[in-house]
């Protein structure tokens, strides 16, 4: 399997094809093809253009996107908020194959130490060795720290 690193026009074309797969996956699973730009999405893609620290990786079968992931590279990790497969190829587990190939390439390059598939309980995450862990949320209320409106600019 070849791992190619693309830039410019090639990356934009690949991203466009990946979004077609993503829309198809949403349509088949949830009855809608609408996607929203939430979370880290704006950090690595803007108006269909993959930013410098963004990455799009795809597994192609006969020139067609069978699976893809996109995310961004930060401190030696690839953070992946989006991974999708083409329903046409799902019996071949293209998402798992793609992740395995990326992990092997990261190991060979020595530049990326972690493929972080982020939160979620999708089966493929467990198939790749993921473990369940508790994510804690913390809320800090700063209103009690300040004594008067002059310090905060907000009246009580």
N, C-alpha and C positions, 0 to 999 in steps of 0.2 A: 504494500500500500504506500502510495506517495503522499507526503505531507508538503503542501505548497503554501508559501506565504505570499499573499497578494497585496497589492497596493492600488491606490487611486481608483481608476475606472473599473478594474476587475473586482475590487472589493465592493464597490457600489452595486455592480451587477449581481454579484453573489448575494449580497444582502437583500436585494429586491427579490431574487428567487427564493431565498429563505423565508421572507415575509409571506410569500404565496403559500408555502408549506405551512407556516404558522397559522395563517388564516384558515386554511383547509382543516387543520387539526382542531382549531377552535370550533369551526362549523360542525365537524363530525362529533365532537365531544359535548358541546354545549348548545348547539343549534344556532349559534351566532358566529359571524366571522369578524366581529368588531374587536379591535384591540385598543388598549389604552396605554398611554405613556406614563407609567408609574414607577415609583422606586428609583433604582439606579439607572433606568433606561436612558434618561436624558444625559447621564454622565458619559456614555460611550457611543450613542448614536444621536444625531441631530438632523432632522429633515432627510432621513434616508442615507446620510453620510456617516460612515464609521469614523469616529474620532481617532486621533493618534494612539491613545492608550486603549482604545477599544479593540476587540478581536471578534472575528466571525470565523468559525470552523465548520466545515461541512463534509459529509460523506456523500460522494456522488456515485450513483450506479447508472451506467450507460449515459453519463452526462446530466443526469437528473438528481436533484437534491433528495437524498433518502433520509438524512437527519442533519441537524445543525445545532450548534450552540453559539450563543453570543454573550459577550460580557466585557469585562475590562481587566487589564493587568495592573496589579498594585502590589508592590513590595514582594515580588517573587511568587505571587499567586495569581491564578486566573479565577476571577469571581464570576460565576455563571448564573444570572437570574433567569435566563431563558434557554431552554432546550426543547426541541420539538422534532417529531418524526413525520415522515410522509406516510400516510395511512396505507398507501399502495405497497410499501415495503415492510410493514410492521412485523410480519412473520419472521423476518430475518434479524430482528432486534438491532436495527441500525443505530439507535441511540447508544446502546451498550458498546457496539463495535467502535463507534466514533470516540466515546470516552476512553476506551482502552487504548486506541491508537494515539490519542492526545497525551495520555499518561505516559506511554512509551516514549513519545517524542520529547516530552518535558524531561524525562529521565535522561535521555541521550544528550539533550542540549545542556543540561545542568543549570539553566537560567531560571526555570520555573520549578518551584519546590512543591506547589500545592494546586490541585484542581478543586476548587471549592464550589460545590453545587448548591450551596446556600440552604435555606430552610425548606422544609416540605417533607411529606411522607410518601413520596412517589416510590413505587417498587424498585425502579432502577437504582435509586440512591442506596437502598439496602443491598441490592445485588452487587454493587460496587464496594461494599464494605462499610457503608454508612451506619452510624449508631444514633439511636434516639437520645436526645439530651434536652434539658429544660432551658428555655430561654427566659431570662428574667427581665421584666420591665421595671423601670424606676421612674417615678415622677417626683420632680423637685418643685416645690412651691416657694418662689422667692419673695412673695408678698410680705412675709413676716420679718424679713431681714432688714428692710428699710423702715425708717421711723416716720418720714414725712414725705409730702408730695414733692418737695424740692429735690430730694434724692432720686426719686423714681420718675418724676414728671407725670405721675398718674395720681389722681385724687381718689381717696378711699370710697 
